[in-house]
C-alpha cells in the first residue's frame, strides 16, 4: 500500500466506507424483514426498535 498516494488512499477509504454503510443498510433491512415475518402483529415502530436493540447487542 506504500505505493498509493494520499489522494488514492482517500478514494479507497471513501469507497470502503460507502460499502460498509451499504452493507449495514442491507443488514438492517433484512433484520426488519425477518421481524415483520415472525411478528406480523408488531407495529413498524416496534420492528425498528427491536432492530436497533439487535444491532446494539451485536456491537457489544
C-alpha positions as CSV (number, residue, x, y, z in Angstrom):
1,X,0.0,0.0,0.0
2,X,3.0,2.3,0.3
3,X,2.9,3.0,-3.4
4,X,-0.6,4.6,-3.1
5,X,-0.6,8.4,-3.0
6,X,-2.6,10.2,-0.3
7,X,-5.4,11.1,-2.8
8,X,-5.7,7.5,-3.9
9,X,-5.8,6.3,-0.3
10,X,-8.6,8.8,0.4
11,X,-10.5,7.4,-2.6
12,X,-10.1,3.9,-1.3
13,X,-11.1,4.8,2.2
14,X,-14.1,6.6,1.0
15,X,-15.2,3.6,-1.2
16,X,-14.7,1.2,1.7
17,X,-16.8,3.4,4.0
18,X,-19.5,3.6,1.3
19,X,-19.5,-0.2,1.0
20,X,-19.7,-0.6,4.8
21,X,-22.6,1.7,5.0
22,X,-24.4,-0.1,2.2
23,X,-23.8,-3.5,4.0
24,X,-25.2,-2.0,7.2
25,X,-28.3,-0.8,5.5
26,X,-28.8,-4.2,3.9
27,X,-28.4,-6.0,7.2
28,X,-30.9,-3.6,8.8
29,X,-33.4,-4.1,6.1
30,X,-33.0,-7.9,6.3
31,X,-33.4,-7.9,10.1
32,X,-36.5,-5.8,9.9
33,X,-38.0,-8.0,7.2
34,X,-37.3,-11.1,9.3
35,X,-39.0,-9.5,12.3
36,X,-42.0,-8.5,10.2
37,X,-42.3,-12.1,9.0
38,X,-42.1,-13.6,12.5
39,X,-44.0,-10.9,14.3
40,X,-46.7,-9.6,11.9
41,X,-48.7,-8.1,14.8
42,X,-45.8,-5.7,15.6
43,X,-46.1,-2.1,14.5
44,X,-43.3,-0.6,12.4
45,X,-42.1,1.3,15.4
46,X,-41.8,-1.9,17.4
47,X,-39.9,-3.6,14.5
48,X,-37.4,-0.7,14.2
49,X,-36.9,-0.6,18.0
50,X,-36.1,-4.3,18.0
51,X,-33.7,-4.0,15.1
52,X,-31.9,-1.1,16.9
53,X,-31.7,-3.4,20.0
54,X,-30.3,-6.3,18.0
55,X,-27.7,-4.0,16.4
56,X,-26.7,-2.7,19.8
57,X,-26.4,-6.2,21.3
58,X,-24.3,-7.3,18.2
59,X,-21.9,-4.4,18.6
60,X,-21.4,-5.5,22.1
